[in-house]
């Protein structure tokens, strides 16, 4: 099996770097996305997301003719699906509609010997669902659920395991968990990833690969929840939580993480719910950790309201309308532009909604505020520090660490000021 042409469905924070890395190895890559702006930007050799060095790799790949973006899928030797898997409803039920749409869009194009890999982080059983959707269109092809090792089409699940800000390096260096629906499916997937992979391909079943990614992020979520709960306890008991964690971590077998305003991103804040939805009675600890982390933004919002009240008490000549609040950081982690599932965004949106005075937003990695923050003003860090009465540090971007505001009330959810 040779892979002369690869199609990547979904050109977001995972799909585009993956497409670019394949293209950098002189493999023809067809990127597919529903976002016309993303398509046009990529075809100009530019990027629509912030990720270190990605712009250079994409520029070279497009100019050399190895990467092209389009709206409609085309025939290829291998298809990688990297589309979102959000929730639907209020019960955190996984929404597989994007995977379903992607599968049905490529199904009529499949040919004998093709490989389809689901990279989207998914609940257990999603790869099998995708295989069923793929089998709906081409009646002359066989699939692993029908013919096992003798199937015409190979299908596997291989979740991404990268850190935003380090994606290009980690795509190449990190081990990959490869879960084929059959051993031959796994073998084909490993052959594809070895085009660029320096790490190991660790083979397992599709279900184990799905659960592995969910487990990794749930482990982190539970540990962050412990730190976040500690921070609220220490606030009640008038203890510096960052000093406490530093002292506790002197123990050779203790490694407590750092608290924050919540947990965000498209993985850690989402994946644990996929486990809970699959086994609600057995995942009580995971569900509780999610509730702790999901509740932290409300705790921060309450701290802001108390800070405004304190400011007015010490400045009785002012009204609430004359109090300016600045929020520092909107991304879900430092030094990126990704606002998905960001607790900082939730807090900033709530502050804008509740506060009658000016609300300033400082986010050095974006050029304009999202629609939900249209009543706030995007300003520079210097402007905010000069004009605000209440300073709410939500994300520990590198630039914020240089100097704390010299006046006003500070609410530091990251422990850097």
N, C-alpha and C positions, 0 to 999 in steps of 0.2 A: 504494500500500500504506500503510495507516494502522495504528498500534499503539495501540489503545485499552486493551488488557489485555496485560500481560507476566507470564510465569511464570518464576520463578527456582528452579531445582532445586538444592537445597543451600544452607543458610543459615549457612555458616561464616564464616571470616575474609574471604572474598572475596564470597561470595553475598549475605550480609546487607548489607554496605555498598553493593553494586551495586543490590540491590533498593531500599534506602533512597534512593539518589540518584535513581533513576527515579521513585520515589513523590514525592520532593520537587519534581519537575517536574509534579506533578498528573496522573501516569499511574497507572492502577490496576495494582497489582502483587500477584500471588498467589505467596507464598513457600512452597516445599515442602521438608520435611525429615523424616527418620525419627526424629529426636530429639524426643520429646514435651515434654521440659523446655524445649528451645529454642522450640518452637511456643507453648507456654503463656506463656513469658516475653515473647516478641515481641508476642503478642496483648494483653498487658497494657501495651504501650508501653515495654517495658524491653529490655535486651540481655543476652545470656549470654556475651559476649566483651568484652575490653578493647580499645577503639580510641577515641582522642580524638574527642569531639563526636558519635560515632555514637549515643549514647543520646538526645541531643536531637533528632537527625534522625528516628530511629525513633519516638520519642514523638510528634512532630508528625505524621508520616505515618500512624501508626495512629489517632490521635485524629481526624484529618481524613478517615479512611476510604479512604486510598489504598494502604495496606499491610495485608495479612492473611496469616497463616501457617496452613498446614494440612498434614496428613499425606498426603493423597491429591491427585495432580495434577488440575487442572481445565483446561477449554478456554481457550485464549488465542490472541492473534495472533502472539506470539513466545515462544519457550522458550529460556532460557539455562541451560545445564548447568554447574554449578560444584561438582562433587563430587570427593572425593579420588581420587588416582591413586598408590597406594602400591606396594610391591614384593610379590612372592610368591616363596617359596623363598629359598635362600641365594645365588643367583646374580644378585640384583638384577633379576629379570625383572619388567617392568611388569605391574601388576595392573589390568586395565581392567574388572573386574567391576562397579564402581560406575557407570561410564559406561554399561555394557551394561544394568544394571538401570534406570538413569534413562531411557535411550532406550526400552526396552520399556514403561516405565510411561506414557510420554506418547504412544507410537505410536498407540494406539487413539483418541486424542483429536484427532489431526491433521486439519486441514481444508485445502482448496485455498487457497494463498496464505500459509500459515504459514511462519515462519522459525524455524529451530533453529540455535543457536550453541553450540558447545562452547568453554567458557572454561577448563576444567580443563587444566592443563599436561600434555601428553601426548606419547608417542613418535610419531615420524613414521608416518603412516598411520592414526592413531586416528580422525580425522574420517571417513575412508572406512569404517572399521569401524562407526562410529556410524550412518552413513547406511545401511549394510546392515541393521543391527539395526532401525532405524526402518522400513525397507521391508518387514519381515516381517509387520506387522499389517494395514495398510489396503490391500486389494487394488485399490481403485478410485483410488488416488493414484499419481502418478509422482514419481520422485526424480532428482536430478542425475546419478547414475551410470547411470540408465536413459534419460533424455530430455534431458540437458544443459540448455541454456538454456530449453527449453520445459517443464521439470518443474513440477509443481504445488507442490512443497515446496522451499524454499530452505535450503541448509545451508552453514555457514561455521565456521571456527575463528578465535577471537580471544582469545589468551592475555592474562591480566592482567599488568600491569607496574607493580605498586605496592609501596611500602615500608611494612611494618607500622609503625603510629604516625603515618603520614601518608596513609592510604588514601583518605580522603574527598577530600582536595585533589588527590592524584595521579590518582584516577579521572577527575577532571574535566579536569585540566591536561595530563596526559601524552598523547603521540601513541599511537594504537592501530594495531597491525598486524592487518589484516583479511584473512583468507585464505578466500575463497569457493571452493566447488567449481566454480562458473562465474562469469563476470563479473556476471550478474544476482544471484547469491547474494551477492557482495561488495557490490553496490550496495544491496541490501536491508539488509545488516548495517550498512553505513555510515549509512544513513538512521536506523536504530534508535539507534545510539550518538550521533548528533548531537542527540538529545533532550537530552543533558546535556553532551556533550563540547566542550571549548574547544580541545583539541589537534587534530592532523590525523588523519584516517583514511588510513593508507598501505596500499594494496591490493596483494596478492600472491596466490599460490596457497595452498591449505590446507596442503600439505606444507611450503612455505617458511615459513609462519607458525608451524607446529609446531616446525620446526627453529630458527627465530629465537629463540624463548623459551629453548629448550635451550642455544643458543649463548651467549646473554647470561649465563645463570647458570653455564655451564661456564667462560666467560672469567673471571668473578669467582672461581670455585673454584680455577682454576689459579693466579691471582695470590695468593689467600690461602694456598694450599699453599706458595708460595715464601716468604712471610713466616713461616709456621709451621715450615718446615724451617730457615729462618735462626735461629729462636728456639732450636731444639734444638742447632744447631751452636754458637751463641753460648754456650749454657749449658755445653757441653763445653769451650769455649775461655775461659770466665770473662770474657765480654764482655757488657755491658749491651745487649741487642738493641734496646731502644727508643731509646737514644742512637745506636746504629749506624744505625738506619733514619732517624732525624732527620738525621744527617750525610749519609747517602747521598742523601736526598731534596733536599738543597741543590743537587744537580746539576739543571740545567734540563730534562733529559729523563728523569729518574728519578722515579717515584712509587710507592714500595713501600707496600703496605698494612700494617695492624697485625696482629700475630699474636694468637692466642687459644687457648682450650682445645680447639679443633676448629671444625667448621662445622656449623650446625644449620639448622632450619627446613624447611618443606615444599617449598622450591625448590632452593636451592643445593646442599643435601646429597643431593638426589634426582635432579634433572634430568640431571646429567652421565651417570648410569648409563643413562638412556634412550638416549643417543647410543651409549654403549659396547655396550649390548645389540643395537643395530641394526647396528653396524659394529665388532665387537670387534678385528679385525686392524688397522684404520685409526685407532683412537682410543687409541693407547698413552699419549700424554701426558696426555690427559683421565683415563684410568684410573689412572695413577700419581698424579696430583694428588689424586684421590679417596682413594687408599690412604694418602697422606701425611696428609690431613685426618682421615680415619677413624681413623688411628693416634694422633693427638695426645691424645685422652682417656686412652689407656693410659699415655702418657708422663707425663701429669699425675698419674694414679693412683700411679705409681711414685714421683713426687716426694713425694706425701703419705706413702707408707710410709716413705720415707727421713727425712722430717721427724719422724714419730712416733718412729722409732728414735733420731734425734738428741736429741729432747726427753727420752726415757727415759735416754739416756746422761748428760745434764747434770742430770737429776733422778732419781737412782738410788733414792730413797725411794718413788717411784711405780711402779705397775704399768700395763700397757697399758689395763686396765679403768678406770683412774682418769684417763686422758687424754681430754679432750673436743675433738672436731673440729667446726668450724663451716664450712658451705658457704654462700657468699654468692652468691645468684642461681641460678635454675633454668631460666629462660626461654631461648630460643635467641638472643635479642638484647636490648638494653637497653630497659627501660621498657614492656614488654608482658607479657601473661600466657600467651603461646603456648609450650607445652612440647614441641611436635612436633619430632622429630628433634633434640632439644637435646643438645649434647655435655655441657653442665652437668648435665643429668639423668643421663646415662650415668655421669659421674664420681661424682656424689652417690650414685647407686644402688650403685656399686661400693664406695665408702667405707663406706656403711651395711652392706653385706654382709661386708666384710673386717674392719672395726674392731670390737673387742669392747667398747669404751667408748661413751660417749654421743656421738651425732651430732646436731648442730643444723642446721636448715635455715632460711635467711633468704631469703624471696622476698616482697617487699612487694606484688606484684600478684596474689597468690592468697590464698584464705581457708582452704584446707585442702590437705594434701599428697595427691598421687595414691597409689593403693594400693601401688605398688611401693616407696614410701618410708614405709610404715606403721610401721617400727621406729625412725624418726627423729622429731624433734620440731620443729615449726614455731615459731620464736621471732622476736622483734623483733631488729632490728640491734643495738640497745643491749644486749640480753640476751646476744647472741652475743659481742659484743666484750668484755663483762664476764666471761663464764664460760668461753670456749674457750681451749684451750692451742695449738691449731693453727687458723689462719684461712686458708681456701682461697677466694680471690676468683675467681669463675667468670664473672660477668656484670657489666659496668660500668654498673649502674643509677645514675641521677643521685644518689640519696641516699647511695650508697656512697662517692662521691667526696669528701664533705665532710671526713672524718677517718678516718685509718687506725687500726687497733687499737694500743693503747699497750703491750701485752705479748703474749708468746707468739711463735710462729713464723708468719711470713706467707708464703703461696705466692700470688703475684699473677700470674694468667695474662693480665691485661688491662693491666698497666703503669700503674695509677692510684694505687697506694699506694707 
